[in-house]
Amino acid sequence: MDGETVLLNLEDHRVDLPGTERDRATSMMLLSEALVLLANACEADAIEQAASEMSDSIRASMTVRVRADEIIEKTRH
C-alpha cells in the first residue's frame, strides 16, 4: 500500500510456486534481478544498489543450493 492506495494486492494474483528446488532457486534469482531492473527504471539509486547486493547474495546462495541438489540427484542414479 502507498497511503490509502493499494498498489499490489497479492490476493488478486495467483502464485504457483515451482515444484523442484532447482526451479525455485531459478525463480528466486529471476525475481531478485527483476527487482534490480525495476529500481533502475524508477531511478531509485539507493534501492537499486541494495537490490543489486541482495540479488548477488541470492544468486550465490541459490547456485550453491542448485549444485548441491544436482550432486544429490547424481548420487541417486
C-alpha positions as CSV (number, residue, x, y, z in Angstrom):
1,M,0.0,0.0,0.0
2,D,1.0,3.6,-0.6
3,G,-1.0,5.6,1.9
4,E,-4.6,4.9,1.0
5,T,-3.8,3.4,-2.4
6,V,-3.3,-0.3,-2.9
7,L,-0.5,-0.8,-5.4
8,L,-0.4,-4.5,-5.5
9,N,-2.8,-6.9,-3.8
10,L,-1.3,-10.4,-3.8
11,E,-4.7,-11.9,-3.2
12,D,-5.7,-10.7,-6.7
13,H,-2.9,-12.8,-8.2
14,R,-2.4,-16.5,-8.4
15,V,1.0,-17.5,-7.3
16,D,2.2,-21.0,-8.1
17,L,5.5,-22.0,-6.6
18,P,7.7,-24.2,-8.6
19,G,7.8,-27.9,-7.6
20,T,11.6,-28.5,-7.6
21,E,14.4,-27.0,-5.7
22,R,16.2,-26.0,-8.9
23,D,13.1,-24.2,-10.3
24,R,12.5,-22.4,-7.0
25,A,16.1,-21.3,-7.0
26,T,15.9,-20.1,-10.6
27,S,12.7,-18.2,-9.7
28,M,14.4,-16.5,-6.7
29,M,17.3,-15.4,-9.0
30,L,14.9,-14.0,-11.6
31,L,12.8,-12.2,-9.1
32,S,15.8,-10.6,-7.4
33,E,17.1,-9.5,-10.8
34,A,13.7,-8.1,-11.7
35,L,13.7,-6.0,-8.5
36,V,17.1,-4.5,-9.6
37,L,15.7,-3.7,-13.0
38,L,12.6,-2.1,-11.5
39,A,14.6,0.0,-9.1
40,N,16.8,1.1,-12.1
41,A,13.7,2.0,-14.1
42,C,12.3,4.1,-11.2
43,E,15.7,5.8,-10.8
44,A,15.9,4.7,-7.2
45,D,19.6,4.5,-6.9
46,A,19.8,3.6,-3.3
47,I,17.2,0.9,-3.7
48,E,18.9,-0.3,-6.9
49,Q,22.2,-0.7,-5.1
50,A,20.7,-2.5,-2.1
51,A,18.6,-4.7,-4.5
52,S,21.8,-5.5,-6.5
53,E,23.6,-6.6,-3.4
54,M,20.7,-8.7,-2.4
55,S,20.5,-10.2,-5.9
56,D,24.2,-11.1,-5.8
57,S,23.7,-12.8,-2.4
58,I,20.6,-14.7,-3.6
59,R,22.3,-15.8,-6.8
60,A,25.3,-17.1,-4.8
61,S,23.1,-18.9,-2.3
62,M,20.8,-20.4,-4.9
63,T,23.7,-21.5,-7.0
64,V,25.1,-23.4,-4.0
65,R,21.7,-25.0,-3.4
66,V,21.2,-26.0,-7.0
67,R,24.7,-27.5,-7.2
68,A,24.0,-29.5,-4.0
69,D,20.7,-30.7,-5.4
70,E,22.4,-31.8,-8.6
71,I,25.0,-33.8,-6.7
72,I,22.3,-35.5,-4.7
73,E,20.4,-36.4,-7.9
74,K,23.6,-37.8,-9.5
75,T,24.3,-40.0,-6.5
76,R,20.8,-41.4,-6.5
77,H,21.2,-42.6,-10.1
